[in-house]
Amino acid sequence: MDDRPVTMPPPPSLVPMAQVCCNVGPVVSLGPATYGERRYVSLGDGSVRGPELNGALVEGGVDWQIARSDGALDISAHYVLRLDDGALVEVRSDGLRYGPPEVMARLARGEAVPAEEYFFRTTVRFTTGARAWLHLNRTLALAVGQREARRVVLDFYRVT
């Protein structure tokens, strides 16, 4: 066994990209499934504003979720951004939301809960054919989220 200390380089930087504000529909449950309660939330319109991306959400995305037995929520959202120049960008966002049971219950009731009281993070990948935005196809982002009663706010940070 190697007992030498492990030396790791500094972590990657996070560069602010944009804030996404998305209006959402009610949670629709498909009922208990193999790994937990399977459900989805329809994603409506919204805005994208920031130093790297500006535009709007195209209505029609979906946030698929699994409410796990340990109280955590697995998240897999898929939607499209229409940037100010008309470019369309596909977004895939996979992550996790969890917190103390009483905080998660407050969120489920639609109460306002400060983002600091729970964990809501996703990894974000982009796909586009728009020439001006091809660099997004090679971008990995981290989103820090906040769930409100009828909307989700996500702060996107590009991982360097």
Steps between C-alpha positions, in 0.01 A plus 500: 500500500625845411509723811622812325270801542283576201568831336213639297500804274273793582134439412357634173357850505133584459418793272149656515307435177136593558199483725208296369153575639243242391127492570392147588177302509379281784672175590337203322559165670515174307493318834744272676759341276801274542734768637247744648203714401533590131368847415542793264459875486417684177735791430338816371644826378775689670807715461876453466715797601867528572851574381511208250141408409192714444163400366189305596389146575294329233186368666466123494794365696459236768667438835485126575545413865533202731399565860727253678426315822783688673323833438728617219370595156684387186450758226535470123382808310500538122408829332593754232629856520436755226786748525460867408651442155240227430736205558343192656697316770399165646563469876529177699525547874541209743537531872374474851286691748488405867476647846360435845153337482325810637666722236407261218141494632489882493625499140236239406229728644628788285635703790789743450815333631842670486737312267754467782267260682527220242732360233395545134774443241504372144760440233407669173589407140411695188447401137456737208567528130507882505844608373544782751432263788686181402733545800203407722522144363832475688380672817420340832311714750389469858161640599408609851122496532219640705144363485215743543126426497451556125854549374855371514804731502832352384835675509726348229878495550736383223759253629850591377 
